[in-house]
């Protein structure tokens, strides 16, 4: 293949990749909950990756965003944010490493019964937590 032809093909391929990536990133933040998420490999579920444009200090993770069931919270998703309460939907099964690390304003946590794995240090340095509920009960 000639170098110029290869260069043109590569340029067009890069443009297509950039457009696809931009669309995917936009779609993942442009939802009614304003939370950032990524679609899991099954194409049916998603993992929350950050606050995005979510503005409330009372973080409530819904069971679905767009057409995807929320099943996990990613590593470092809310690290160092100023949320004060957290409540997760009963579809969440996993809370990642350092997910809430250094959320010093966090005072109340409600972990649904569906959570089967909370990774190491998920709530490390959340020194103002006063109440922790499992399945909505004290």
Rosetta blueprint (number, residue, H / E / L):
1 X L
2 X L
3 X H
4 X H
5 X H
6 X H
7 X H
8 X H
9 X H
10 X H
11 X H
12 X H
13 X H
14 X H
15 X H
16 X H
17 X H
18 X H
19 X H
20 X H
21 X H
22 X H
23 X H
24 X H
25 X H
26 X H
27 X H
28 X H
29 X H
30 X L
31 X L
32 X L
33 X L
34 X L
35 X L
36 X E
37 X E
38 X E
39 X E
40 X L
41 X L
42 X L
43 X L
44 X L
45 X E
46 X E
47 X E
48 X E
49 X E
50 X E
51 X L
52 X L
53 X L
54 X L
55 X L
56 X L
57 X L
58 X E
59 X E
60 X E
61 X E
62 X L
63 X L
64 X E
65 X E
66 X L
67 X L
68 X E
69 X E
70 X E
71 X E
72 X E
73 X E
74 X L
75 X L
76 X L
77 X L
78 X L
79 X L
80 X L
81 X L
82 X L
83 X L
84 X L
85 X E
86 X E
87 X E
88 X E
89 X L
90 X L
91 X L
92 X L
93 X L
94 X E
95 X E
96 X L
97 X L
98 X L
99 X L
100 X L
101 X L
102 X L
103 X L
104 X L
105 X L
106 X L
107 X L
108 X E
109 X E
110 X E
111 X E
112 X L
113 X L
114 X L
115 X L
116 X L
117 X E
118 X E
119 X L
120 X L
121 X L
122 X L
123 X L
124 X L
125 X L
126 X L
127 X L
128 X L
129 X L
130 X L
131 X E
132 X E
133 X E
134 X E
135 X L
136 X L
137 X E
138 X L
